[in-house]
């Protein structure tokens, strides 16, 4: 018996099945729906929800008529004769495969942070969500997770269990490994005495930690100036660029300094402050036994209480104040101990001798 025309037509049209991947051409796009010609007796429909996990996406802004697209068949007939397709489901399958391979091969993956969650970040990898706990986000404490919103980050997959929807990412491992590599490379090419430039990473009461590019060096408060440094925080702040030299390398510990030997003020002190020289300086600080006079950065001289005046002075603060400028004569210089002694009384004696 010959086939009817209807039978022949039915056989001439390709057959599709639920779960099958089909390719079609976009024949119409609306903000919330895409219509595809898939070469079947009915067109395929991709809703916004089946296109993307972003509920706000306007499909007309991402898809054009004439585009070719792959999708997975969810329903051959939705009751109205239309084929329901899912691009999102197909991409999610591809994403799962990509994540599984990355997990097995320990291959880094780069993706954009789409969600700030309690205790971590949500990252979409081809429509498959990966959770990165805050504890695995960095090698340092992250105070505000929002700084990662919509940013691209690279991480490893350390746990992969799609059945339980548990896919965990770890960025910390990569950061630690990168820093270790950078530290090893830097330590292999630097030497004591080298001049180096870095960025202030942290400032404490005892010094500043300088990021040298993979290794932190310590610029101790005693190495910040030839003069007296009251507080590192008055000289440096986080983010400052600092040019310094490497004073000592002890394993992975690097001691830095900005006190270049050729700039040591004591290099010329023996001529500049020879005994008998009259000098001018400012009172830097006082004790009961005398006042320390700053002659220049890095050189303080002692004005003993007995040398302040020909009159009796109980303590320096009775006649002097911090910041006051005084003129005195150098009466002793000990280059080895880097000590200079001054006397105002000696000037008074000179004046007295001239008068008489």
C-alpha positions as MATLAB code, in Angstrom:
seq = 'XXXXXXXXXXXXXXXXXXXXXXXXXXXXXXXXXXXXXXXXXXXXXXXXXXXXXXXXXXXXXXXXXXXXXXXXXXXXXXXXXXXXXXXXXXXXXXXXXXXXXXXXXXXXXXXXXXXXXXXXXXXXXXXXXXXXXXXXXXXXXXXXXXXXXXXXXXXXXXXXXXXXXXXXXXXXXXXXXXXXXXXXXXXXXXXXXXXXXXXXXXXXXXXXXXXXXXXXXXXXXXXXXXXXXXXXXXXXXXXXXXXXXXXXXXXXXXXXXXXXXXXXXXXXXXXXXXXXXXXXXXXXXXXXXXXXXXXXXXXXXXXXXXXXXXXXXXXXXXXXXXXXXXXXXXXXXXXXXXXXXXXXXXXXXXXXXXXX';
ca = [
       0.000    0.000    0.000;
       1.451    3.374   -0.962;
       2.276    5.970    1.694;
      -0.062    8.897    2.066;
       1.211   12.420    1.378;
       0.983   13.222    5.095;
       3.159   10.235    5.947;
       5.730   11.193    3.330;
       5.804   14.768    4.632;
       6.238   13.583    8.217;
       9.152   11.364    7.237;
      10.787   14.157    5.253;
      10.918   16.370    8.344;
      13.722   15.558   10.777;
      12.798   14.048   14.097;
      13.992   15.480   17.431;
      14.006   14.100   20.945;
      14.146   15.465   24.472;
      17.740   15.951   25.550;
      19.012   16.268   21.984;
      21.264   19.156   20.951;
      19.968   21.032   17.914;
      21.257   23.925   15.829;
      18.970   26.652   14.582;
      18.829   30.124   13.113;
      17.296   33.040   15.001;
      14.194   34.274   13.168;
      12.824   36.556   15.873;
      14.051   38.124   19.124;
      12.058   39.721   21.913;
      13.415   41.040   25.234;
      12.384   37.816   26.981;
      12.249   35.245   24.175;
      14.170   33.906   21.174;
      12.552   31.993   18.302;
      14.737   29.570   16.327;
      14.171   27.805   13.021;
      15.543   24.343   13.817;
      14.405   22.629   10.607;
      11.547   20.949   12.412;
       7.812   21.197   11.848;
       7.679   23.626   14.788;
       9.987   26.458   15.751;
      12.115   26.307   18.869;
      11.588   28.733   21.779;
      14.316   29.871   24.198;
      12.990   31.918   27.095;
      15.111   34.426   28.952;
      15.452   31.992   31.872;
      16.647   29.262   29.513;
      19.117   31.598   27.848;
      20.933   33.063   30.865;
      21.111   32.997   34.642;
      20.841   36.803   34.559;
      17.124   37.596   35.045;
      17.586   41.167   33.865;
      19.217   40.478   30.507;
      17.460   41.979   27.464;
      17.784   39.303   24.793;
      17.538   41.869   21.992;
      20.846   43.332   23.212;
      22.763   40.045   23.004;
      21.115   38.143   20.122;
      20.363   39.189   16.534;
      18.087   37.783   13.835;
      20.190   35.521   11.626;
      22.468   34.325   14.444;
      23.126   30.602   14.508;
      22.719   28.998   17.905;
      22.937   25.611   19.574;
      20.464   24.568   22.251;
      19.217   21.506   24.070;
      15.665   20.190   23.641;
      13.739   20.329   26.900;
      10.267   19.580   25.509;
       9.366   18.479   21.994;
       5.846   19.832   22.458;
       4.878   22.317   25.147;
       1.156   21.721   24.540;
       0.925   24.537   22.026;
       2.979   22.733   19.427;
       6.210   24.601   20.216;
       9.607   23.094   20.991;
      11.106   24.350   24.261;
      14.855   24.733   24.058;
      17.574   25.610   26.571;
      20.828   27.308   25.699;
      21.615   27.730   29.383;
      21.314   23.999   30.063;
      23.640   23.155   27.190;
      26.253   25.673   28.312;
      25.930   24.444   31.911;
      26.767   20.908   30.717;
      29.775   22.257   28.866;
      30.720   24.262   31.948;
      30.493   21.198   34.169;
      32.761   19.298   31.831;
      35.219   22.198   31.826;
      35.189   22.338   35.643;
      35.615   18.580   35.959;
      38.657   18.657   33.685;
      40.063   21.636   35.605;
      39.546   19.731   38.876;
      41.236   16.577   37.605;
      44.142   18.387   35.926;
      44.512   21.120   38.565;
      44.184   23.719   35.811;
      43.436   27.345   36.805;
      40.153   28.852   35.604;
      39.366   32.519   35.102;
      35.805   33.812   35.515;
      33.831   36.840   36.679;
      32.431   37.234   40.192;
      28.651   37.484   39.857;
      27.480   37.215   43.441;
      28.592   38.258   46.909;
      27.411   35.509   49.230;
      27.553   34.864   52.936;
      31.093   33.767   53.631;
      32.359   33.938   50.064;
      31.854   34.657   46.389;
      29.702   33.144   43.663;
      31.430   32.801   40.286;
      29.686   31.637   37.090;
      31.661   29.397   34.754;
      29.545   28.781   31.639;
      26.289   28.899   33.638;
      27.683   26.666   36.394;
      28.191   28.309   39.758;
      31.398   27.911   41.731;
      31.613   28.954   45.380;
      34.865   30.487   46.625;
      34.944   30.730   50.450;
      36.347   33.962   51.878;
      39.077   31.901   53.587;
      40.273   30.683   50.162;
      40.061   34.038   48.424;
      43.437   35.474   49.447;
      46.485   34.828   51.599;
      45.425   37.849   53.645;
      42.186   38.680   55.421;
      39.644   40.280   53.072;
      37.620   42.839   54.988;
      35.102   43.710   52.262;
      34.120   41.047   49.711;
      32.267   43.661   47.659;
      35.558   44.835   46.192;
      35.504   41.689   44.027;
      32.009   42.235   42.582;
      32.008   41.966   38.775;
      35.777   41.455   38.740;
      37.569   38.680   36.902;
      39.549   36.309   39.131;
      41.597   33.156   38.587;
      41.272   30.113   40.843;
      41.615   26.330   41.152;
      38.775   23.840   41.584;
      39.548   21.960   44.799;
      36.221   20.167   45.243;
      33.919   18.960   42.470;
      30.608   17.307   43.342;
      27.922   18.421   40.831;
      25.317   15.978   42.202;
      25.379   17.848   45.505;
      25.883   21.130   43.673;
      29.108   21.568   45.578;
      31.881   23.011   43.443;
      34.539   24.847   45.453;
      37.170   27.234   44.107;
      40.467   28.218   45.729;
      42.290   31.427   44.758;
      44.598   31.437   47.779;
      46.715   28.531   46.512;
      47.571   30.407   43.323;
      48.449   33.602   45.195;
      50.728   31.728   47.601;
      52.404   29.858   44.718;
      52.866   33.055   42.690;
      54.395   34.872   45.653;
      56.726   31.956   46.389;
      57.905   31.973   42.772;
      58.363   35.745   42.750;
      60.193   35.561   46.095;
      62.553   32.879   44.791;
      63.258   34.849   41.613;
      63.893   38.079   43.504;
      66.156   36.488   46.121;
      68.236   34.902   43.348;
      69.118   38.249   41.782;
      69.489   40.732   44.669;
      72.546   41.334   46.837;
      73.431   43.323   49.934;
      74.198   46.886   48.952;
      71.858   46.910   45.941;
      69.575   49.900   45.542;
      65.968   48.805   45.097;
      62.553   50.413   44.828;
      59.398   49.144   46.508;
      55.964   50.082   47.796;
      55.015   50.575   51.436;
      52.764   47.668   52.422;
      52.359   48.306   56.141;
      53.630   50.808   58.711;
      54.158   49.961   62.396;
      55.675   51.752   65.380;
      59.039   50.061   64.745;
      59.284   50.392   60.982;
      57.737   50.022   57.533;
      57.323   46.836   55.505;
      58.215   47.414   51.869;
      56.886   45.181   49.073;
      59.865   44.622   46.779;
      57.898   42.567   44.271;
      57.310   39.179   45.854;
      59.320   39.720   49.018;
      58.760   42.125   51.908;
      61.709   44.009   53.326;
      61.788   45.824   56.679;
      62.835   49.451   56.804;
      63.455   49.747   60.550;
      62.823   53.061   62.289;
      66.542   53.343   63.004;
      67.295   53.160   59.256;
      64.811   55.818   58.130;
      66.984   58.851   58.701;
      70.421   59.907   59.871;
      68.504   62.006   62.366;
      66.107   60.901   65.063;
      62.787   59.489   63.800;
      59.897   59.898   66.231;
      57.358   57.790   64.338;
      57.504   55.883   61.011;
      53.875   56.867   60.413;
      54.935   60.508   60.145;
      57.312   59.644   57.303;
      55.545   56.881   55.356;
      52.048   55.742   54.467;
      50.721   52.637   52.700;
      51.172   52.930   48.945;
      54.212   55.228   49.062;
      57.033   54.416   46.654;
      60.369   54.069   48.465;
      63.885   53.957   47.056;
      66.276   52.280   49.481;
      69.206   49.882   49.597;
      69.541   46.360   50.912;
      71.478   46.457   54.157;
      71.301   42.761   55.004;
      69.847   39.511   53.636;
      69.279   36.756   56.186;
      67.457   33.867   54.536;
      64.146   35.356   53.405;
      64.481   38.324   55.767;
      65.629   41.525   54.121;
      66.732   44.577   56.107;
      66.481   47.869   54.232;
      67.915   51.330   54.798;
      67.767   54.824   53.346;
      70.882   55.850   55.279;
      73.337   55.776   52.381;
      76.931   55.676   53.756;
      78.142   58.465   51.456;
      75.459   60.742   52.928;
      76.486   60.139   56.544;
      76.756   63.625   58.111;
      79.594   62.377   60.346;
      81.814   61.991   57.254;
      82.616   65.713   57.397;
      81.973   66.315   61.098;
      85.609   66.347   62.212;
      86.326   69.420   60.057;
      82.912   71.039   60.313;
      82.653   70.779   64.098;
      86.286   70.986   65.167;
      86.951   71.990   68.757;
      86.701   75.763   69.080;
      84.128   76.143   66.313;
      81.105   78.299   67.150;
      77.885   76.593   65.995;
      74.158   77.241   65.971;
      71.505   74.559   66.580;
      68.074   73.872   68.011;
      67.203   72.291   71.322;
      65.912   68.815   70.361;
      65.284   67.326   73.810;
      66.326   67.777   77.417;
      67.282   65.723   80.447;
      68.185   66.767   83.976;
      71.896   66.677   83.119;
      71.773   68.615   79.873;
      70.152   69.506   76.563;
      70.708   67.779   73.210;
      71.212   70.292   70.424;
      70.491   69.287   66.831;
      73.227   70.753   64.656;
      71.879   69.011   61.518;
      69.996   65.817   60.650;
      71.976   62.993   62.217;
      74.220   65.057   64.457;
      73.142   66.005   67.970;
      75.528   67.565   70.484;
      75.313   67.632   74.272;
      75.097   70.935   76.068;
      75.772   69.894   79.671;
      73.806   71.727   82.359;
      77.101   73.016   83.768;
      77.945   74.618   80.402;
      74.704   76.539   79.850;
      75.605   79.652   81.792;
      78.204   81.196   84.076;
      75.330   81.423   86.554;
      74.166   78.295   88.357;
      71.446   76.347   86.489;
      69.612   73.553   88.297;
      68.196   71.953   85.156;
      68.170   72.875   81.448;
      64.386   73.333   81.274;
      64.702   76.287   83.692;
      66.394   78.384   80.997;
      65.859   76.541   77.688;
      62.878   75.217   75.737;
      62.574   72.578   72.990;
      62.856   74.156   69.535;
      64.814   77.153   70.809;
      67.826   78.135   68.711;
      71.098   78.526   70.603;
      74.690   79.432   69.762;
      77.552   77.635   71.515;
      81.178   76.605   71.139;
      82.392   73.065   70.434;
      84.546   72.073   73.403;
      84.999   68.381   72.611;
      84.564   66.038   69.628;
      84.874   62.252   69.889;
      84.673   60.903   66.313;
      84.853   57.229   67.348;
      81.847   57.513   69.685;
      80.185   60.173   67.517;
      79.856   62.588   70.425;
      80.121   66.377   70.444;
      80.101   68.557   73.546;
      79.045   72.204   73.488;
      79.365   75.141   75.874;
      77.541   78.457   75.988;
      79.577   79.362   79.048;
      82.749   79.186   76.937;
      81.343   81.934   74.715;
      80.570   84.000   77.791;
      84.121   83.449   78.999;
      85.461   84.602   75.616;
      83.369   87.742   75.804;
      84.494   88.305   79.385;
      88.144   87.897   78.419;
      87.777   90.417   75.582;
      86.170   92.948   77.884;
      89.048   92.653   80.289;
];
